Amino acid sequence: MMKKKTIVVASNNKGKIKEIKALLPDIELLSLSDIGVSDTPEETENTFIKNALIKARHAKAFTEHTVIADDSGLEVFCLDNMPGVFSKRLYVNRGGKTEENMTDSACIDKLNLCTLLKMMEKKECDKRDARFVCVIALINSDRTEVVFEGQCRGRILTEPKGSGGFGYDPVFLPDGYDKTFAEMDDEQKNGISHRANALRKLKEYLDD
């Protein structure tokens, strides 16, 4: 039997890795912790592409395997595409205070989501159009680099709905659907999400 290809995902985010595994079932995926890496680089760039490459290059220094890293976020059009690259740290970026050792991603997600809704109240946004964007950077074993991008358009609700997903999923209603990402099961979300769209392009590249 042919051995599975192994790829290191430059992340320890369990929700993210679960989504990737569902879309790349024929590939053995390793997280950063699986290869003994606990630290992550600071995301200092102002674009998803550049931040994805920062994370991929950092992980590649610890492995000979192919590496993928994604940078993704939510762009709300009436907020001039905020939070964008600050999606994972919106609360802190807007002056919120957290404990130095605060690592509970669910708690951080909730703070970020509340911050977003407050920002939209202050802006009095009538049009709540938005899109999720995902950029995946791949570094091959020979260190060549390739980038794939996916997006999903929708709008932001005024209050959270659903208990699944992570991040801003409870307030994001994709175009053409009556459920938020957080109300969808994994199969439905993975059929239309920004990450799924980027991963399909990645899979086409790997299968080529």
Secondary structure, DSSP 8 states (H G I E B T S, - for coil): ----EEEEES---HHHHHHHHHH-TTEEEE-TGGGT---------SSHHHHHHHHHHHHHTT-SSEEEEEEEEEEEGGGTTEEGGGGGGHHHHTT----TT---HHHHHHHHHHHHHHHHHHHT-S--EEEEEEEEEEE-TT--EEEEEEEEEEEE-SS---SSSSTTGGGEEETT-SS-GGGS-HHHHHHH-HHHHHHHHHHHHHH-
